Amino acid sequence: MRRADPDLLAQWVESELDVRSRHGDELVCVCPFHQDAMTHKPDLYVNVRKGVFVCMSTACGERGTGFDLVAKFTGIPLNVVAAELSLGGRRRVQAIRERLSEARLSSEVEEPVISQARIDSLRSNRYWATERGLDPATCDAFELGFDDDRQCAVIPYRDRAGVARYLIRRNVLPNAAGPRYLYSKGFPLRSAIFNLYRIDPTQEVVAVEGSVDAMKIWQAGYTNVIALLGSGVFEQQLAAIAQLRIVTFFDRDAAGAAATRRMAAHHRRIFRIARYPTDSEAKDPDGLSPEQIQRAIERAVPSTSWTRTVSGTTW
C-alpha cells in the first residue's frame, strides 16, 4: 500500500498549514476543514511516519491518510497527490509544491457572488448593537445583518475588488456546540483579508485578527483597517499586504504573539505594533474602549524594537 514520504509530507504540512507544535513524528495544526478560524484551536494531528491525520474536534472529525489530507485541502485529485508524495520519491519539495499549485489552479471553480438584494434582506443591528457594542453607523458601514432562519448574525465578506462573495455567520445561540464563526464551503481562509477593498494604501493600515476587532477599530476612528480572520498570517495574505505600512494589533495571547513574530520574519517592511494599555486586561481590541484603542495605536513601537525586547505572550 502506497504511503506518503514522511519528510515530504512534513515539509508540505509545515509550509501549507498553521502548525502550532511538533512532537517527534506528530505535527499539531489548526484544522483547515471545520472552519473554526476565529479561535484557531490546534485540533488537527498529522503523524508523518504513519502517513495519517485526524481532527480531534467534535465539530469536524476529519481523518484519513496523508494523501487524503493534501487532496482535500488543495482540491487536487488523490491519484495526482499520491504520485507526487509517495514514499521513495526523489523530487524536491519546491517542485512538488509547484506541480500541486498547477493542479490546484486547473481544478479551481469560480467563486460565488452574493447579491446586494440578499445582503439587504438580512440587514439588522440585532445582536451587533446589544451584544457587541457597535453603533448604527458601524453596522451600516459593514452591512451587518441577522439570519432569523438560522439564528445567526451575518457579516458580508467582499473581495479585494469589493465584490460580495460570502456571508460569514456567527453562531449566537447560548451553549451552542461547534465553532462560533461559520464559513461557507470554499471560503479562502488562507488568502482572505477582511475590508481590504476599502483601505487607502498610501496611509498606515491597522491589521487585526478578527472582523469584529476591525469594526471596533473602525468605530474608534481608524477606518484604514483590515482583518486577517485569524492568527495564521499565511503567505498569501503577506503577499497581498507586502507594500503596506502596517500597524499590527493582534490578540494579546500566545497566538497573537506568534502572528506578530511571523509578520516580523516575513513582512517586507518594518511595521509598528500597537501596545495594549497597562490599565486594561483585555485580550483583543474588541475588549478596549475607543480611547484605549487610540492610545494603543499612538504608542505603537517598531517591529524591530518589539522582537528585541518582548518575549512570551504579553506586551
Secondary structure by P-SEA (a helix, b strand, c coil): cccccaaaaaaaaaaccccccccccbbbbccccccccccccccbbbbccccccccccccccccccaaaaaaaaccccaaaaaacccccccccaaaaaaaaaaaaaaaccbbbbbbaaaaaaacccccccccccccaaaaaaacccccccccbbbbbbbcccccccbbbbbbccccccccccccccccccccccccccccccccbbbbbccaaaaaaaaaaccccbbbcccccccaaaaaaacccbbbbbccccaaaaaaaaaaaaccccbbbbbbccccccccccccccaaaaaaaaaacccaaaaaaccccccc
